[in-house]
Amino acid sequence: MAHEERRRQLADFLRACRENLQPQDVGIPAGQSRRRTKGLRREEVADLAGISVTWYAWIEQARDITVSSNVLQRLADALQLRPTEREYLFTLATPERRATADDAEELVTPALQAVLSCYGVNPAYLYGRRLDILASNEAARAVFIDHTKLPVRERNVVWQMFMNPVTRQFILDWEANAKGLLSILRANWGRHPGDPAFAELITELEQGSPEFRAWWASHDVVGRPVERKELDHPLIGRLAFRQNGFQVVDCPDLTMVLYTPWPGTDTAEKLQRLAASSGYPAGSARIPSATRSPEPEDVADRQPG
């Protein structure tokens, strides 16, 4: 089933890329007659890539065929794919390139937790491949949400963004933030299309959020979280952060997201006040024991919200 789903997603991705290109984008005169096809025609993509129309049609029809790296490269060039899109294309078409297993353990080591804790009054999170919240510091739990008090299925930043109505009022420019997260989820899914927890999360989001359902179908893997993230905090008012994500070298599926006050704002002072009122220190010297991501049976309990 994972193989069939991968072929279907590859077909949908190529179709979306083709429809997003206009003839003039690739040097094809628009002509006088009205085009019935949105974007480029299949035969135009095939011609640009130097492959037969039939072969390209089979790929878009999700036929069970093997596509060589050379053909994929030519398709990427023809469709003018950006680096992230190229990686997504090759990951879908040649899953054997992926060395990390879908069920690789997402381990939060004491060292990783210590980095989060030592980030002081600035929020810091650690996310897994499905953007599950695996760990955080006290500042993150005070500024955003305390994931430790949520049901397991809701400990996910994409779930919170699309399924929690409070988020729409809390996070300013909700749409840009939501689309950025979704594009990361789509790119990560491309590396783990056989992960059943991914499938259950996506199904739940498609059923519960019309925005997620519409935007997921666009196959955007290029977008990224907005650099400036602004919040309307119920206790301390407007906050503005610079948001940066860092891949953990020893476990590439883990991402550490750090928030620093935006220069020229009073966010830093407000964070100090929040820490004082909430009773947590600017840094923590205690290093907890290693923790692990939720067990598969916990994740499998997802139900539409």
N, C-alpha and C positions, 0 to 999 in steps of 0.2 A: 504494500500500500504506500509506503514511503517513496518507493521508486516511481509509482504512478503519480503521486502527488507532486514530486519534484518535476516530472515532465510537464504536468499541467501548469505549474507555476512558471516554469521556463517559457512555455508557450504564451502565457498571459503577459509575462514581462516583455518578451520580444514584441508582442502585439502593441502593448502600451508605448514602448519606445518608438515603434514605427509610426503610430498615430500622433505622437508628439512632434514629429519632424514634418516640416513643410517642404515641397519640392524645391523652392528657392534656397532652402538651407543647405542642400547638397548639390546645387548648381543645375537643377532641372528646371527648364522654363515652365512657368505655370500653365501656359497655353490659353487659348480663347474659350474652350469648352469648360463647362462646369464639372468639377470632379465630384464623383459620388463617394469616393473613398476618403475617410478622415485621415489626414496626414499622407504618408507615402503608401503606394501600392506594394503588394508583395513582390511583384515582378521587378519593381524599381529597387527594392532592397536586395533582391537576389542578384540583379545586374551590378549594383554597386559592390557587392561582396564577391562577385565572380563565381557564383554557384548557380545551379539550376533552380528554376522556379518551383519545380516539383519537390526538390529536396528541401527548400526553404518552407514550402507549404506543409510538408510532413512535420517539420519542427514545430510550426505554429499549431498544428493539429495534435500535438503531443503524442506522435507516433513513437513506438518503441524502437528507436534507431540510435546509433552511436555517432556523435558529432565530434570530429577531431578538433584538437586545439587550434590547428591552422584555420579551420572554418570559423571557429568561435572568434578568433582574433580578427578575421576579415569582417564578420558580422558586427563586432564591436566598433571597428573603424567605420563601417558603412552607416551605423546608427549613431555615430559620434558620441559613444558612451564615455562618461567621465570615469576616473579611476575607481571610485566606489562601485559604480554600476558594472564595470568590467569584472571586478572581483566577484560581485554577486552573480553575474552571468556564468563565469567559470565554475563557481561553487555549485550552482544548480546543475550545470551540464556535466561536470566531472567531479562528483562527490568523493571519489577516491583521493583527490588532492587534499582533502580535509584529514589531518592526522589525529585531531582530538576526537575522542569518542563522545557520542551524544550523552552518555550517562556518566561522564567524568565528574568526580565529586567537586563541589564548590566549597572549599575549605577556607574559613576565616581564621587565619593564624593569629596567635597573640601579637606578633609583630604588626600585622595589618590593623588590628584593633587598637594597638598602641598609637599608631599614626593618627587614627581618627580621634582618639581621646586627647591627644596632645595638640589638636588643632584649636583648642581653647574655646572661645565664645563664638567662633565661626562654625557654621554647620558643615558637616562632612558625612557622606554616606558611602557604603560599598554595595554595588549592585552585581547581580549575576547575569548569566546569558539571557534570561527572559526578563531582565530588569526587575527581578525580585529584590526586595530590600533585605540584605543579609546582615548588615551591621550599620551602626551609626554612632555618633557621639551625642552627648546630652544637649548640645546646642541645636543639633538637627531635630531632635525630638521636641524641643521647645519651640523652635521656629516653624517647622513644618508639621509633622505628625509623628506620634510615638508608635512606630510599627509593631513594637513588642506587645501592644495592647489590642492589636487587630487580629481577626481570624486569619489563618494562614493564607487563604486564597486572596485576601485583600492586601497582603504585604507586597505589593507590586506597584511601581510608580505609574505604569501605563494604566493599570486598573483604577488607581486613584484619580488619574487625570481624566479618564473618560466616564467612569461610573460613579464617582463621588460628586454630587451636585455642589457641595460646598467649595470644591476646588475652583469652579468657574468664577466665584466671587473672590476667592483668596488669591489666585494667581492672575495678575494683570496680563493682557495680551494672551489670553488662554489659547486661542487657535494656533498661534505661532509655536507656543510651547508644546501643544498637543501634537502638532504635525512633526515637530522635531523628534519627539520621543518615538512616535510611530515609525519614522524612517529608520531609527536605530533598531527597533524591534524587528522590522522587516529584514534588515541586513543580517541581524543575528539569526533570525529564523532560517535564512538561506544557508547558513553554516550548520544548522541542526534541524533539517526538515523531518527527520525521523523521530524527534523528541515528542512523545505523547503529551507531555505537560504543556509544550508550546501549542499543540493543536487544541487542547482543552481551553487554554487561555484565550486564544484567538476566537474560537467558537463562542465563548462567553461574551467577549467584547463585541463581536459582530451582532449577537442577539440583543445585547443591552444598549448599544450606542449606535445611532444612525450615522454619526460623524465618523466613528471608527470604521464602520462598514463601507462607507463611500470612499474614505481616504485609503483604506487598506487595498482596495481594488486598483488604486493608481500605481502601485508598485514603486513608490518613491523610496530609494535607498540613499539618496544624496543629501537630503536635508539633515540638519544637525541642530541640537538644542540652541536656543538663542543665547548669545554671549551675556547679554544683560537681562537678568531675571528680576522682575519687580513683584512684590507681594503687598497685600493689604492686610497686615497682621491685626487680629482683633484686640491685642493688648498694647502694642507699641506703634501701630500705624504703618505708614509706608516704609518699605525696606527695598533697597536696590543692591543686587549682588552681581559680581562677575562669576560666571559659572564655568568651571573647567573640569573635564573628565580625563582620567589617566588610566591607561591599561596596565594591569598588574603583570609584570614580566613572567613570573613563575606560573601564572594561571591566566592566560589571555582572555578567558571568558569573564574575568572579574574586572570591574571598572570602579575606580575610586573617584567620586565627584566631590569637589571642594568648592565652597562658596566664600568669596572674600568681599568685603564691603566695596561698593562702587565709589571710586574717588569723587570727592566733592559733595558727598551726601552725608547725612547724619546717621547713617546705618551703623557705623562702628559704635557710636555712643549709645544708640538704642539697644544694641546687642549686649553691651556691658550692663545696662539697666535690667534687661530681661534676665541675664545670668544672676544678677544680685537678687532680683525678686523671686526667681525660681529656686535659688539655693544651690546652684551647681558652680564649681570652681572654673577658673579660666583654663585649667589643664588638669589632667588626671595622671597620677604616677602609677596607679594600679593597673597591671596588665592581666586581663582575664584569661581563662583557659580557652583553648581553641573551640570554636563552634562550627557547626555544619549547616548547610542549607536544609530546608524542610525535606523529610523523607518522601520518596515517590508516592506512598500511599496517601500522605497528607495533601500533596498537590493534586492527586487524582480525585479528591473530594470536591473539586470546583463545581459549583452549580450556578446557573444564571442568577445574577443579582437582582 
